[in-house]
């Protein structure tokens, strides 16, 4: 299911990414995808690193429930997204 991301959820995703890249800026406007499969929430978003730009993006995120923390599941994170969500988002994962 596709969902609209709230500002608070966007802040939680930003905080999760800052744990792996403290210098990151973002997420980039228009790069955020957010949805749910079962009780697990997923997101894709692109962040800019001041030294490397938008290399290896989008970043993938997962939360195992409404109260669970968000976890950064890696750059090029679309490969770890449920295919159903990628189809709903019309997102063509390059990997």
Backbone torsions as a table, in degrees:
resi	resn	phi	psi	omega
1	UNK	NA	131.5	176.7
2	UNK	-79.8	140.2	-178.5
3	UNK	-131.3	156.2	173.0
4	UNK	-90.7	130.0	-176.4
5	UNK	-85.4	130.0	176.3
6	UNK	-78.9	164.5	177.0
7	UNK	-62.5	-37.0	-179.1
8	UNK	-68.0	-39.4	177.1
9	UNK	-66.2	-39.8	177.7
10	UNK	-61.1	-38.2	177.2
11	UNK	-65.1	-38.4	178.7
12	UNK	-67.3	-37.6	177.4
13	UNK	-67.9	-42.1	176.8
14	UNK	-59.4	-44.2	179.4
15	UNK	-63.6	-39.4	178.2
16	UNK	-63.5	-39.1	179.7
17	UNK	-72.7	-35.3	178.9
18	UNK	-60.9	-24.2	177.0
19	UNK	-66.3	-30.4	179.5
20	UNK	-100.1	-21.6	178.0
21	UNK	-145.2	86.5	-175.4
22	UNK	-60.8	-21.9	-178.0
23	UNK	-89.2	-3.3	-173.5
24	UNK	-64.3	147.7	177.4
25	UNK	-119.6	135.7	176.8
26	UNK	139.0	-166.6	14.6
27	UNK	-78.7	155.6	179.7
28	UNK	-64.8	134.7	178.5
29	UNK	-57.4	133.5	178.5
30	UNK	83.6	0.8	-176.8
31	UNK	-103.6	0.7	-172.4
32	UNK	-95.3	127.6	174.2
33	UNK	-123.4	140.3	-172.5
34	UNK	-146.7	133.6	179.5
35	UNK	-165.1	-176.9	-176.4
36	UNK	-140.5	140.6	170.1
37	UNK	-126.3	115.4	-175.0
38	UNK	63.1	-129.0	179.3
39	UNK	-97.6	6.9	-177.8
40	UNK	-105.5	132.3	178.7
41	UNK	-100.8	144.1	-179.5
42	UNK	-131.8	152.8	175.4
43	UNK	-149.0	150.4	169.8
44	UNK	-123.5	140.8	177.2
45	UNK	-159.3	148.8	178.3
46	UNK	-104.5	133.3	179.4
47	UNK	-121.2	146.2	179.2
48	UNK	-100.4	130.5	171.6
49	UNK	-97.8	131.3	-177.0
50	UNK	-56.6	-26.7	-178.9
51	UNK	-91.9	-35.4	-172.4
52	UNK	-116.0	-0.4	179.0
53	UNK	72.1	-137.9	-177.7
54	UNK	-98.7	31.5	-180.0
55	UNK	-61.8	141.3	176.2
56	UNK	57.4	45.9	178.6
57	UNK	-114.8	158.3	10.4
58	UNK	-85.0	163.6	175.2
59	UNK	-89.9	141.3	178.9
60	UNK	-103.3	147.7	-178.6
61	UNK	-137.4	151.3	179.1
62	UNK	-145.1	142.4	173.3
63	UNK	-135.1	129.6	-174.7
64	UNK	-85.4	23.9	177.5
65	UNK	156.2	171.4	-174.5
66	UNK	-64.5	-25.1	-179.7
67	UNK	-108.7	-1.9	-179.3
68	UNK	-78.0	150.5	177.9
69	UNK	-69.2	155.5	174.2
70	UNK	-82.8	140.1	178.7
71	UNK	-122.9	133.3	173.5
72	UNK	-76.0	119.2	-177.4
73	UNK	-102.6	13.9	169.3
74	UNK	116.8	157.9	175.5
75	UNK	-70.5	161.6	-171.3
76	UNK	52.0	36.9	-173.2
77	UNK	-62.8	-11.8	-178.8
78	UNK	-63.6	-23.4	179.1
79	UNK	-67.7	-18.3	-179.4
80	UNK	-103.2	7.0	179.5
81	UNK	-87.4	148.9	173.4
82	UNK	-61.6	134.7	-178.1
83	UNK	-59.7	-30.9	177.1
84	UNK	-60.0	-43.7	179.6
85	UNK	-67.1	-43.5	178.7
86	UNK	-58.0	-38.5	178.7
87	UNK	-67.7	-42.8	178.7
88	UNK	-61.9	-39.9	-179.5
89	UNK	-78.5	-6.8	-173.0
90	UNK	54.1	39.2	-177.4
91	UNK	-96.9	120.7	179.5
92	UNK	-93.7	97.7	179.2
93	UNK	-65.9	122.6	-177.3
94	UNK	-75.1	-1.1	-176.2
95	UNK	-120.3	NA	NA
